[in-house]
């Protein structure tokens, strides 16, 4: 019998992960982060129902980010979560947790500008848009909403 046949006949354990056993594992936070990212992938605007409504996974992510601070394990999860919040138009939460010094990806910065437009936090926005607009790179689509607001007020 060849190896593949043996593998395909081997019973698959139905026992779930034993969280208590895994918690002591050095890479356990990465497992948690991966699970949270997967839950965020399933969180669509339709799943929430109303703008700025939060899902249970949002509260789990907030707790995880607080627990792990600026540790490397948080970087990808944080970006995925902020993207999810922007997709769901949860602008108040997005702006509360967005850190311009840490969240330097252009799309995340553009989402923050769009969130400021959506929530009416436009003080200093023209200056911020000017700085964003005058960069030597192509701006992501996430900037469109903020740039449209600016164009409506005489911007480029």
LOPA-58935 format. One record per residue (C-alpha): z, x, y; residue in one letter. Coordinates in pm, 1 decimal, always signed. Example, Ala and Ser with C-alpha at 12.3 -4.5 7.8 and 13.67 -1.06 7.14 Angstrom:
BEGIN
+----------+----------+----------+------+
|        z |        x |        y | type |
+----------+----------+----------+------+
|   +780.0 |  +1230.0 |   -450.0 |    A |
|   +714.0 |  +1367.0 |   -106.0 |    S |
+----------+----------+----------+------+
// end
This chain:
BEGIN
+----------+----------+----------+------+
|        z |        x |        y | type |
+----------+----------+----------+------+
|     +0.0 |     +0.0 |     +0.0 |    X |
|    -91.6 |   +146.2 |   +335.9 |    X |
|   +155.7 |   +189.3 |   +621.3 |    X |
|    +23.7 |   -101.1 |   +830.6 |    X |
|    +71.8 |   -344.6 |   +545.8 |    X |
|   +430.3 |   -229.9 |   +502.5 |    X |
|   +496.9 |   -267.1 |   +875.6 |    X |
|   +342.3 |   -612.6 |   +891.5 |    X |
|   +553.8 |   -728.2 |   +595.7 |    X |
|   +879.0 |   -590.2 |   +734.3 |    X |
|  +1111.3 |   -866.9 |   +855.2 |    X |
|  +1169.5 |   -881.8 |  +1227.1 |    X |
|  +1533.5 |   -898.9 |  +1323.8 |    X |
|  +1607.5 |  -1224.0 |  +1501.4 |    X |
|  +1933.2 |  -1090.7 |  +1646.1 |    X |
|  +1922.0 |  -1073.1 |  +2026.8 |    X |
|  +2016.4 |   -761.7 |  +2219.6 |    X |
|  +2384.3 |   -698.6 |  +2201.5 |    X |
|  +2462.1 |   -671.2 |  +2573.0 |    X |
|  +2800.6 |   -511.5 |  +2510.0 |    X |
|  +2637.5 |   -234.3 |  +2306.5 |    X |
|  +2365.7 |   -178.2 |  +2564.6 |    X |
|  +2588.8 |   -166.5 |  +2873.8 |    X |
|  +2712.4 |   +182.2 |  +2789.6 |    X |
|  +2358.2 |   +312.0 |  +2750.3 |    X |
|  +2249.9 |   +543.2 |  +3033.9 |    X |
|  +1922.0 |   +358.2 |  +3087.3 |    X |
|  +2072.9 |     +9.8 |  +3075.1 |    X |
|  +2017.0 |    -52.2 |  +3450.3 |    X |
|  +1645.3 |     +7.4 |  +3392.8 |    X |
|  +1645.3 |   -259.7 |  +3122.9 |    X |
|  +1820.0 |   -497.0 |  +3362.3 |    X |
|  +1569.1 |   -417.0 |  +3637.7 |    X |
|  +1276.3 |   -475.7 |  +3400.8 |    X |
|  +1417.9 |   -812.6 |  +3296.9 |    X |
|  +1467.1 |   -913.8 |  +3660.6 |    X |
|  +1110.4 |   -805.7 |  +3750.3 |    X |
|   +978.2 |  -1019.2 |  +3464.0 |    X |
|  +1176.6 |  -1320.0 |  +3586.3 |    X |
|  +1034.3 |  -1264.5 |  +3935.2 |    X |
|   +680.6 |  -1258.3 |  +3796.6 |    X |
|   +743.7 |  -1609.0 |  +3664.6 |    X |
|   +883.3 |  -1732.1 |  +3998.2 |    X |
|   +600.0 |  -1903.7 |  +4178.7 |    X |
|   +609.4 |  -2100.8 |  +4502.7 |    X |
|   +564.4 |  -2419.6 |  +4299.5 |    X |
|   +868.7 |  -2329.7 |  +4089.2 |    X |
|  +1085.4 |  -2324.1 |  +4398.2 |    X |
|   +959.1 |  -2641.7 |  +4559.7 |    X |
|  +1071.8 |  -2578.4 |  +4916.5 |    X |
|  +1029.5 |  -2292.7 |  +5159.3 |    X |
|  +1327.1 |  -2057.9 |  +5175.9 |    X |
|  +1483.5 |  -2206.8 |  +4861.4 |    X |
|  +1620.9 |  -1938.1 |  +4635.9 |    X |
|  +1607.5 |  -1920.9 |  +4259.5 |    X |
|  +1890.7 |  -1802.6 |  +4034.9 |    X |
|  +1697.4 |  -1478.3 |  +3980.7 |    X |
|  +1715.4 |  -1409.8 |  +4355.5 |    X |
|  +2093.0 |  -1411.7 |  +4340.5 |    X |
|  +2081.8 |  -1186.3 |  +4033.3 |    X |
|  +1855.4 |   -940.6 |  +4216.3 |    X |
|  +2081.6 |   -938.7 |  +4521.7 |    X |
|  +2382.0 |   -861.0 |  +4299.9 |    X |
|  +2190.1 |   -587.5 |  +4116.0 |    X |
|  +2075.2 |   -425.0 |  +4440.5 |    X |
|  +2427.7 |   -433.8 |  +4579.9 |    X |
|  +2567.4 |   -279.8 |  +4262.0 |    X |
|  +2311.3 |     +1.4 |  +4246.1 |    X |
|  +2257.1 |    +67.3 |  +4618.6 |    X |
|  +1975.8 |   +314.2 |  +4680.5 |    X |
|  +1961.4 |   +446.6 |  +4324.1 |    X |
|  +1608.2 |   +513.0 |  +4194.3 |    X |
|  +1638.0 |   +217.3 |  +3955.3 |    X |
|  +1625.4 |    -20.4 |  +4252.3 |    X |
|  +1298.6 |    +93.9 |  +4414.5 |    X |
|  +1043.4 |    -94.6 |  +4204.0 |    X |
|  +1264.9 |   -400.5 |  +4163.4 |    X |
|  +1326.7 |   -417.3 |  +4537.7 |    X |
|   +953.9 |   -404.4 |  +4619.6 |    X |
|   +873.0 |   -665.6 |  +4353.8 |    X |
|  +1149.7 |   -892.9 |  +4482.9 |    X |
|  +1042.0 |   -864.1 |  +4846.1 |    X |
|   +681.7 |   -940.5 |  +4743.3 |    X |
|   +806.6 |  -1244.9 |  +4551.5 |    X |
|  +1007.6 |  -1367.0 |  +4849.4 |    X |
|   +701.9 |  -1328.8 |  +5073.6 |    X |
|   +478.9 |  -1512.3 |  +4826.2 |    X |
|   +732.5 |  -1795.7 |  +4816.0 |    X |
|   +771.6 |  -1790.2 |  +5197.5 |    X |
|  +1146.9 |  -1729.8 |  +5170.5 |    X |
|  +1134.2 |  -1557.4 |  +5506.7 |    X |
|  +1500.1 |  -1583.0 |  +5605.0 |    X |
|  +1607.3 |  -1402.8 |  +5287.6 |    X |
|  +1320.2 |  -1156.8 |  +5317.1 |    X |
|  +1414.8 |  -1059.4 |  +5670.5 |    X |
|  +1783.6 |  -1042.6 |  +5584.6 |    X |
|  +1716.2 |   -784.0 |  +5312.4 |    X |
|  +1411.9 |   -601.3 |  +5451.3 |    X |
|  +1495.8 |   -247.7 |  +5564.5 |    X |
|  +1219.6 |    -90.0 |  +5775.4 |    X |
|  +1351.8 |   +258.8 |  +5702.2 |    X |
|  +1347.0 |   +203.6 |  +5327.7 |    X |
|  +1073.5 |    -54.3 |  +5273.3 |    X |
|   +787.8 |   +158.2 |  +5404.9 |    X |
|   +501.0 |    +21.0 |  +5197.9 |    X |
|   +245.2 |   -125.8 |  +5440.3 |    X |
|   +237.5 |   -463.3 |  +5260.8 |    X |
|   +616.8 |   -497.4 |  +5282.5 |    X |
|   +609.3 |   -410.7 |  +5651.3 |    X |
|   +332.5 |   -662.6 |  +5710.8 |    X |
|   +526.6 |   -929.3 |  +5523.4 |    X |
|   +818.3 |   -860.8 |  +5757.7 |    X |
|   +590.1 |   -913.6 |  +6057.8 |    X |
|   +459.9 |  -1238.7 |  +5906.3 |    X |
|   +817.7 |  -1347.0 |  +5838.9 |    X |
|   +910.1 |  -1284.6 |  +6200.3 |    X |
|   +618.0 |  -1500.7 |  +6312.1 |    X |
|   +711.2 |  -1776.2 |  +6066.7 |    X |
|  +1074.9 |  -1779.5 |  +6176.6 |    X |
|  +1003.4 |  -1747.5 |  +6548.1 |    X |
|  +1159.3 |  -1401.4 |  +6575.2 |    X |
|   +886.1 |  -1274.8 |  +6805.2 |    X |
|  +1084.4 |  -1062.1 |  +7051.7 |    X |
|   +924.4 |   -716.0 |  +7041.9 |    X |
|   +664.2 |   -833.9 |  +6792.9 |    X |
|   +364.9 |   -739.1 |  +7009.7 |    X |
|   +491.4 |   -380.8 |  +7029.4 |    X |
|   +549.5 |   -369.1 |  +6654.4 |    X |
|   +204.3 |   -512.6 |  +6588.1 |    X |
|    +47.9 |   -260.4 |  +6825.6 |    X |
|   +214.4 |    +21.5 |  +6632.6 |    X |
|    +97.4 |   -129.3 |  +6302.7 |    X |
|   -254.7 |   -194.4 |  +6430.0 |    X |
|   -299.9 |   +159.3 |  +6562.6 |    X |
|   -239.8 |   +327.7 |  +6228.4 |    X |
|   -514.1 |   +541.7 |  +6071.7 |    X |
|   -522.1 |   +329.2 |  +5755.9 |    X |
|   -664.8 |     -1.9 |  +5647.3 |    X |
|   -410.2 |   -278.1 |  +5682.3 |    X |
|   -330.2 |   -491.7 |  +5377.8 |    X |
|   -406.9 |   -863.5 |  +5371.0 |    X |
|    -34.7 |   -925.4 |  +5416.4 |    X |
|    -85.4 |   -835.2 |  +5784.0 |    X |
|   -332.5 |  -1118.1 |  +5846.4 |    X |
|    -79.0 |  -1384.2 |  +5948.7 |    X |
|    +92.2 |  -1160.2 |  +6203.2 |    X |
|   -240.3 |  -1032.5 |  +6338.4 |    X |
|   -368.8 |  -1390.4 |  +6376.2 |    X |
|    -53.7 |  -1472.4 |  +6577.4 |    X |
|   -123.1 |  -1169.8 |  +6794.5 |    X |
|   -492.4 |  -1255.6 |  +6844.5 |    X |
|   -394.1 |  -1607.2 |  +6953.3 |    X |
|   -190.0 |  -1440.3 |  +7229.4 |    X |
|   -464.2 |  -1207.0 |  +7348.9 |    X |
|   -428.1 |   -920.8 |  +7100.6 |    X |
|   -725.7 |   -736.7 |  +6949.6 |    X |
+----------+----------+----------+------+
// end
